[in-house]
Structure formats: C-alpha cells, structure tokens
Amino acid sequence: MKNVRVTDLGNGLKVASDHMASVETVSVGVWIEAGSRFEPASISGASHFLEHMVFKGTRKRDARAIAEEIESVGGHLNAHTSREYTAFYAKVLKGDVALAIDVLADMLQNATLETNELDRERTVVIQEILQSLDTPDDVIFDRFQETAFPDQPLGRSVLGSPELIGSMDRDVLFDYMRQHYGAPRMLIAAAGAIRHDQLIALAEAAFAALPPAAPATRTAGAYAGGSWREERELEQVHLVLGFPSVGYRDPDFHAVSVLSTLLGGGMSSRLFQEVREKRGLVYSIYSFPSSYSDTGLFGIYAGTGASEAHEILPLVCAELVKVGEGIGDAELARARSQLKAGILMALESTSARCEQLARQIMVFGRPIPVEETVAKIEAVDRAAVQRVSRRIFGRRPTLAALGPIEGVQDYEAVRAMLP
C-alpha cells in the first residue's frame, strides 16, 4: 500500500492519506470518536444535534459563508452521525483542498453555537425526528435496534427524541464538544489527488489548537432480544427478524458477510429467489449485518401486504434452517465474488476510499490492504458459513413488526421455527 500513509502528529491526532494519481479531486474529512453510543440517556441525540450546529456559524464564517465557500469552487460539504462516529467531509478539486481543510477546521474548533441559530436548528432537528417517525422504514429499524439492545446507548436512536432535543441548550453541546472533540479522538483522512506531506502541512496548520479529549468510554453492548409490534394503518407490513452477531474485529466477520450476501444480498440470493421471485410475496427482502466495535446484529427485512404477511416468517425461518444444513459451491463462489467486486469497485471513488481508510484506522488502528481483505473473503469456505449460521441463528431472536400485522406470527411461534 505505497499510496496509503498514516502519521501521528504527536498530540494524538492521526492524519491518513490515499494518493490516487489518476483523479483530479480530493475527498477529505474529519472522523471523531463521538456518536450516540457515548451519550448519557439525558442528552440522547446530542452528537447528531451538534453535527447540525457546527454548520451554523463560527467566529470567522456565518452559516451562509460556510456553504458558499465550498460550493463556489464546485465542492460538496456534508456530515453524518452514527452510533460510534461523527464524520465531517468535503469533496473538492485538487486545487481547493486547502480551503476544504480550513473550513472543516474552522467548523470543528470555532463553532459559536449562537442561541438564535440553536433555536432555529432545534426546530429543524425536531422536524427530522418527526419525519422519521412518519417513515415506516425508519421506525422499524429503530425499534428493532431498541428491542435488541434495550435501555442502553447502543439501542437508542441516533436522532434522540423531540423532548430531549427541545430541552438541550448550548452549554450541553459545548460540554459535549469539549469532552469528545479532542485530538486523540479525531482522525483526518483524505483520498485522491493529494500528497501525504501536503496533507500533514495543512493539518498541522489548521488543527494546531486542538485540545486533548477524555478517553473514549462506551458501555458494552448487552444483547437481549425480544419482540416489538405496532398495529398501524399502512399499506404494507414491515418486518425485521434479527439475531446477535459479530463486531468488526471478530474472526468470523468475513464469514458473516458471505453468509448475509448468500442469504439475502442480491437478486440471486436465497431469500430473494424464494420469497420474491418464486412466490411473488414481496417487493423488498434482504439481509444485513450491522457491526460495531464489540458486537453486532444480523437482520432480515421484508415488506409485504397484509394478506401475505402470514407466509413471510415461516419461509424466512425455513431458509435459515436450510443454510445451516448445506450450501452449494456455486452460490458460495457467487457470494464471495459479490463482496470482492463491491470492495474493488469502491476503489474507483475518492469518497469511498476516504471513508474506508478512516473506518479502518478508527476500528483497527491501521489501513487494511485490499489484498488482505480479499484473501480473507476467499478463505471463507462452506464449513465456515454453516458454522456462523449455527452460531447466529441458534440464539434468541429479535422480531419487530409494524403495520397491519394481524397475520404475523407471535414471537414464540417464530422461535419454534428457527434452527
């Protein structure tokens, strides 16, 4: 990986770059070990609210200037908050990378969190939460997560609640920022037409005043599982069936990825073929692995009509039983190829490579050569897939159901159908 370099600036801030000689753009961002998993229940949603607020003005720029300076050079500026990280990033032409870093540094070190802006953005965030509550696809996954990890940070929504956001003042956000937005908890990553020495020089100049930060402390995820059901007048029944799974560092991580792809990762997957193509019961059905630093979930989503709802879970459970009994060489090879192709295709995007580099360093402490990842996927054999299927599907499930759910089997009936 001669094109990838990482440097620790000495204050704990890491700088990572992935040089791409054939492109004219740079994707650059700052990743912070601060997400909803680090929030006490009393300030749930603070990470996401703060993500919004740093765009609302600094001592040097107001909200309009932040947007206009990047867009005036044709660039894009955005951010996202997850349960374990918050990321702020820009994509610009190679000649404008210094501007992008200056804007990001200004936002993350000089945000004023001015009261009028805070009150205005509070309304925006509450509207975002209310929109999410009106969106069945959002509701079902939030309730699935909450049921899997009840009464703990890992189970709470990243957005928080309207009540908590409504009561959060600027002192809360400043305190949260001071606690988490420090050099040892941050990483600057870039991919594209940029040299590592250039990135170091820009980072040293822009982030020299970064304060220290308290060590990251997270409550270990304690999976519980169980059932959540809500009757709601909708056109479709939304179902998620899931199980405790593996974290990023687990030796079975790649085997679980292959299992998910084989089971519900594309049009050729078992669930898609059996439930949609052969029987026409759904428009959408897929499986997904969600991994965190220490734990994870394996889920299966299906959306179907009220009259078809009674057929879905028995079919899904039957496929979970079958995959533990045996898989074919062709479908295993197809699943591995899908995963490898996704990784290799992402190498063509500066944004994807920047995100991948940042995630690898935040999780593993080092860049992972693509050859290493491909080799681990290739090493997943039939025995490994069957072993992880028994490891996952033999445990207590989580079931979430939303919509006209009268035909959906109860929790114990579903448990009885599982391996």
Buried (B, 14 or more C-beta within 10 A) or exposed (E): BEEBBBBEBEBBBBBBBBBBEEBEBBBBBBBBBBBBBBBEEEBBBBBBBBBBBBBBBBEEBBBEBBBEBBEEBEBEBBBBBBBBBBBBBBBBBEEBBBBBBBBBBBBBBBBBBBEEBBEEBBEEBBEBBEEBBEEBBBBBBBBBBBBBBBEBBBBBBBBBBBEBBEEBEBEBBBEBBEEBBBBBBBBBBBBBBBEBEBBBEBBBEBBEEBEEBEEBEBEEBEBBBEBBBBEEEBEBBBBBBBBBBBBBEBEBBBBBBBBBBBBBBBEBBBBBBBBBEEEEBBEEBBBBBBBBBBBBBBBBBBBBBBEBBBBBBEBBBEBBEBBBEEBEEEBBEBBBEBBBEEBEEBBEBBBBBBBBBBBBBBBEEEBBEBEEBBEBBBEBBEEBBBBBBBBBBEBEBBBBBBBBBEBBBEBEEBBEBBB
